[in-house]
């Protein structure tokens, strides 16, 4: 079995997400979870960037619309925050696109909208 990509960093991120979910539960809007995650990451001294902007290049031309990843953590992991009833295929496609434009290897989609915290690892 292969080692997980960024195993230790992922463990830290999911731990922070669990802390937020344990304290807030489900039912809030995504922005509330993002604010709480930012608070927890600051408290833990975790390096992150919120609403990281990425440009999309098509046939050598930078397109006018950009992608904004919710967080980039440890300068290499995209963290997408959801507050839905489940993680849909569209969320996975979105994370794959973020990985393509960012050239990162790992995205975590974390869904706070369920009774139990749910997440998916997307690796390119």
C-alpha positions, 0 to 999 in steps of 0.5 A, a space after each residue: 500500500 502506498 503512503 498517503 500524500 501529505 499524510 501528517 499535514 492532512 491529519 492536522 487539517 482534519 483534526 482542526 476541522 473536527 474541532 470546529 465541527 465538534 464545537 459548531 455542529 452542522 447547519 451553519 453556512 459555509 462562511 461560519 465554518 471558514 471563519 472558525 477554521 481560520 481562527 483554529 489555524 491561527 491558534 495552532 500556528 498553521 500556515 494558510 492562505 484564505 480565498 487563494 486566487 488562481 488564474 486559468 490559462 487556455 491556449 496560452 491566454 489567461 482567462 478573465 475569470 479566476 478560481 478562488 480556493 477556500 484555503 491553501 494550507 501548508 502552501 500545498 493542500 487545497 481545503 474546500 469547505 462545504 455545508 451541504 447534505 453530502 459531497 456531490 460529484 460537482 464538488 469533486 470536479 471543482 477540487 480537481 480543477 483547483 488542483 490542475 490550476 494550482 499544480 498542487 497534489 492534494 485537495 481535501 473537501 470537508 463537509 460540515 453539513 452532515 451530522 458527522 464530519 465528512 471529507 474526501 481526499 482528491 489526489 492528482 
